[in-house]
Amino acid sequence: MKLFYSPTSPYVRKVMVILHETDQLQDVSLEETSGTPLAPATGLAAKNPLTKVPALERPDGCTLYDSRVICRFLDARADAGLYPSGARGWETQTLEATGDGITDAALLMTYESRLRPEAQQMKAFVDGQWDKIENACAALNARWISHLSGPLDAGQIAVACALAYVDFRHDARGWRKGNDALANWYARFAERDSMTATVPPA
């Protein structure tokens, strides 16, 4: 299999963490590619018509894209149980959606400052995205610590990779304020071998 990736993409990091956690890294070759909404990655459209990473090319099936699809495939391939069944399974998928939503908002903030000319940047838009991140962190802190502290699953990985990306691009805004339980959980989770092995380049 071949994974088209960018080393700074938080969605790619989810996939890389799962590859490490399920001992499948040796089964995948990595092909670095990158792009932006204004300049899509060259040649990637043949693999993913949305020209986004990650995309996982397989020798025996279609190329998979969207990190959630790839993560579910890798989990099933390894029979790792990162998407449990029953009530916890629905919680896991909700947590994964929450983590991806944090990432979506943080990426939009990044694009606004990096891709849009300064005179056209909209502070209200950026603040609105940050409100989503703050709301999600507050909910995680108040409602989800028990699940986050339980057996490893894809929801935990998504949340951890999202918070890491917020630190990477928007650390000065301080998501930890008022979220002590979440901050303590993240500090522990960030010490996992799969997380330390996938820290993006500065």
N, C-alpha and C positions, 0 to 999 in steps of 0.2 A: 504494500500500500504506500501511497505517497500523500503527504500532508502539505498542502500549500498554506504558508503561514507568514505572519509578521511577528517578530520577537516582542513588540510592544503591545500587541492586541490583547485585551483582556479576555476576549472570546477564545482566541487561540490558547491562552493560558489555561482556561478551563479544560480544554482538550488535552493539553500537555500534562496537567496535573493528573487527569484520569489515566493517561498512558503510563505515567510513573506509578500510580497507585495500583494499577492492574497488571503491571509487569508486561506491557505490550510495546514499550518504546522501541525494542529491537525489531519489531515487525513493521515499522514505519520509516520510510525515508523522508527527509524534510527538504522542502524546496521553498526558499524564502522569496516572498514577493510582497509588494506593498503598493498602496494607492490611497486615494482620498475620494470623496464624493465628486470632486472637481477633476480629478485625474485618476481614473480607475487603473488598477494594476494591468499592465500590458500582458496580453495573452491569456489572462485568467478567464475571460468570458467563455472560452471553449470548454472549461471545466465547470464553472459556475456562472450562469448568465447574469447574475446579480453583481458579479465582479467583486465579491467580498471574500475575506478569509474569516475562518478556516474553511477549507474544502478538502475532502478526503477522497482521493482517487483509489478505486479498488480494481483488482484484476478480474473480478467475477461479478461485477454489478455496476450500477450507475455511480457516478461521483456524488458523494453526500455533502451537503452544505447546510449551514446554520449549525451553530455549536451544539444546540440541544439535540438535533438529530444525530450528529456525530457522537456525542457523549452517550446517548442511548445505545447506539450501535456498538460502541466499544465496551460498554457495560455488558450488553447481551453476549458479545463475542467472548468475553472473559468469564461470563457467569458470575459477576462480581457482586451483584446485589445492591448496587448503588441507587437503583430505582426500586425500592421495596413495594410490595403489594399491600392492599388494604388501606386503612386509614392513614398510616404513616406514609404510604406512597403518595397520597394526595397532598399531604403536608410537604413532602419532599419536592414535588413539582411546583407547589406554590412558592416555596422558598427559592427554587431555581428561577422562577419568574420574577421574584422580588430582586434577586441578585442581578439578573439581566436587566431589569428595569433601572436599577441604580447605575449600571454600566451605560445603558442607553442615554440616560440623562447626563452623565459625566462626559460622555463622548460628544454630545451636542454642545456642551459648554466648551469643550476643547476645540471643536470645529469653529464655533463662533469666534473665538479669539485668534485662531490660527489661519483660517481660510477667508474670513470676511474682512474687507478693508475696515480699518479702525473707525472711520467716519460712519460706516454703515452698521456697526455692531450695536446690538440692542441689549442694554443692561437688564431691562425687565424680562427679556427672554431667558437670559442666563440665570437671573435670580429665581425665575419660575422653575427652571430645571433643578437648581439647588434645593428649592423647597421640596421637590419630590424626593431627593436624596435624604434630606433631613427627616421627612415624614417616614420614609422607609426605615431609616436607622432607628428612629424612636419606636416604631412598631416592632422591629427585631429585638430591641432592648427590652421592651415591655412584655412581649408575647412569646418569643421564639427561642429563648436561651436554652430551655430544657431540650428542645429538639436539636438545636445546634450542638449541644453538649453530648448528644447521644451517639449511637453507632454512625460511622462515616457514611455519608450519602452524597448524591449529586447536588442537593440543595445547599449543603454546607460548602461544597467546593465553589459553587456559583457565587455565594455571598462573600466568601473569602477573597475570591479573585476580583469581585466588584470593589470591595473595600480597599484592596491593594491598589487598584487603578485610581480610585479617588485620592489615595495617598500620593500616588505617582504624579498625578496631574494637578490636583487641587488641594494639596495638603494644608495650605494656609487657611482654608475655610474651617477646618477643625470639626470633622464629623463626630469626634469622640466626646465633645462637650455634652454632658447630660446623659451619656450612654455608656456608663462605666461597665456594666455587665457585658455589653457587646464588645467594648474595647478589650476587656480582659479575655473574652473568648477568642477574639481575633488574634491577640498577641500569642496565645497558645497555639492556635491553628497555624499561624504563619511560621512556626518552628518545624512543621512537618517537613520531612525530606523532600516531598513532592513540591512543596511551596518554595523552599530555599533553592531547589534546582531550577526553578522556572522564573526567578526574579528577572524582570526585563532590564536591558541595558539602560544606563542613565542617559 
